[in-house]
Amino acid sequence: MIYAAEIDSQNVVLRVIVAPTVSWCVENLGGDWLECAVDGSIRGAYPGPGWTYDVAADRFVPPEPDSGP
């Protein structure tokens, strides 16, 4: 089993799930998916909505913190 993040134009959309493979996600759920890790290896930390995927660095990037008013 892997962790897979659904992406749209390199942005993580609504979900990160546990699945057998990335291809299983595409075939059964549609959309674009990337494997991600929860331990910071492979492609970065466990991403959530608002995160992006940096193609050049091959990792997920958290959203910028809100600086407030």
Secondary structure, 3 states (H helix, E strand, C coil): CEEEEEEECCEEEEEEEEECCHHHHHHHHCCEEEEECCCCCCCCCCCCCCCEEECCCCEEECCCCCCCC
